[in-house]
Structure formats: structure tokens, C-alpha cells
Amino acid sequence: MGCKYIRSRSSHIASVKDIMKRTFLFAATIAVTMLLNLSAVNAQQEGAGAGKVSKQDMKKIAAIRAVLDAQTAAWNRGDIEGFMDGYARSPNIVFVSGDSLTHGWQTVLDRYKKGYDTREKMGTLAFSDLEINVISKDAAVVIGRWQLTRAGDTPKGRFTLIFRRKNENWRIVHDHTSSAS
């Protein structure tokens, strides 16, 4: 009986840790959303100067756009590993899609390789309607649309990416992608 209690208790502790991790991710997403909303309110209050972006931010936006362009180019030549170069090579990156939560660069790579194991499944990738918001000297949030053009279908959806800059390189650390039904 004592062993059952220990197993049950450690299972409960694991469940609590999982709930805490999911709560943290949810809270982080809410915090980023609130930050973006606050930035939008501040921009509106600045009036005529609201549309202006600093030269530094323009450079950051261009660097992030270059990462996204490199990702689409790699995808469209069938190079999933090249596509994954846009992500931080870290066990801490997060990929959310549908009801699936994936942690770690290697795990995300394996997921892509499993789901897109032929050129036909990969199709041609395009990103559109990109909104790149620099929120600090080393962080940015990107919102956009994705679409795959394949012989038999055209799946599409939206994404939110959190980019971090490390050693002058911008990389995705959090990806939340959804499919349109």
C-alpha cells in the first residue's frame, strides 16, 4: 500500500508540474498580447508620429523578415533542416499547433520531418500579412498568415511567432500556428 501511495503522489506531482507549465505558457502569451495592445494604445496616443519606426527597429524588422524569407526559400526547395534554421537551436523553444505542444528544436524538427516526409506533402509555402512588432532590443512578435499550395489542396492558417536576438541573430523561440478550417 505504501508503494501505491508513493506512485500516486509522484504522478500527482507530475500532473501539477504539467499544469503549472501550461499555466506559465498561457500567462506568457497573455503578457505578450497585453504588451502589444499597450504598444498600440501608446502609438495611437502619439498621434501623427504613431506610424514612424526608428532606424534601429527598421534594421531589426529587416533582419527578422530575412529569417522568414530564408525559411520559405528552404521549405520550397524541400529543405526542412534549412527551414528549421529560423528557430533557436534550443531545448526551450515551444511549438503549439492545434492541441499539440512541442518543446525543443530537435523535437520540432522531427515533427516536421514526420508530417512532411515528401515534397508533395510540403507543397509551396507562402507567408503573408506579416506584422512585425519589435518589443525590446532583443525581442519581437510576428503575426501573419501561412499557406501551402499543393496538388490536391491548399491548407492555410495564421501564426504568432516570438523572436529573440542572440549574438546578432534573430531566431524563433515560440511558434503558435493554427489551421483555418
Stockholm file with secondary structure:
# STOCKHOLM 1.0

chainA/1-181         MGCKYIRSRSSHIASVKDIMKRTFLFAATIAVTMLLNLSAVNAQQEGAGAGKVSKQDMKKIAAIRAVLDAQTAAWNRGDIEGFMDGYARSPNIVFVSGDSLTHGWQTVLDRYKKGYDTREKMGTLAFSDLEINVISKDAAVVIGRWQLTRAGDTPKGRFTLIFRRKNENWRIVHDHTSSAS
#=GR chainA/1-181 SS CHHHHHHHHHHHHHHHHHHHHHHHHHHHHHHHHHHHHHHHHHHHHTGGGGGCCCHHHHHHHHHHHHHHHHHHHHHHTTCHHHHHTTBCCSTTCEEEETTEEEESHHHHHHHHHHHTCSHHHHCEEEEEEEEEEEEETTEEEEEEEEEEECSSCCCEEEEEEEEEEETTEEEEEEEEEEECC
#=GC SS_cons         CHHHHHHHHHHHHHHHHHHHHHHHHHHHHHHHHHHHHHHHHHHHHTGGGGGCCCHHHHHHHHHHHHHHHHHHHHHHTTCHHHHHTTBCCSTTCEEEETTEEEESHHHHHHHHHHHTCSHHHHCEEEEEEEEEEEEETTEEEEEEEEEEECSSCCCEEEEEEEEEEETTEEEEEEEEEEECC
//
